[in-house]
């Protein structure tokens, strides 16, 4: 088996806030918004919006009612610390940095080389509208 991820599903705090952000964010990564599907499964207290791409499906999901007031914290056990997407070039990281600012992402840094991760580790870190942390990285010279 090859360690290839089929899909990622992220629980967000508020679907009404998160969905418009992801509608703008995921097309920047090559997802076609026309391939978005949505479902509500009442018996599981579950609303999901899935964005599909030939290489990966990415979904956002509502929290269970019992957890709706919980805060997002990437350092809780079982939580997603952050998710990194691979860019093809430093120029792509730069371009996406500008686009992410335009759609309201909270930028944590300007594009730069993070020598602590490697001599060519060129990346940006940012948070979505609710505080979930992401990264776009190019690890090429």
FENFEN-V554475 format. One record per helix or strand. SS is the DSSP state (2 for helix, 1 for strand). FROM is the first residue (numbers start at 1). TO is the last residue. If there is no record, write none. Layout:
BEGIN
ss = <SS | SS>
from = <FROM | FROM>
to = <TO | TO>
END
This chain:
BEGIN
ss = <1 | 2 | 2 | 1 | 2 | 1 | 1 | 2 | 1 | 2 | 1 | 1 | 1 | 1>
from = <7 | 15 | 33 | 37 | 42 | 46 | 56 | 65 | 83 | 90 | 106 | 112 | 122 | 133>
to = <12 | 28 | 35 | 41 | 44 | 53 | 62 | 67 | 86 | 102 | 107 | 113 | 127 | 138>
END
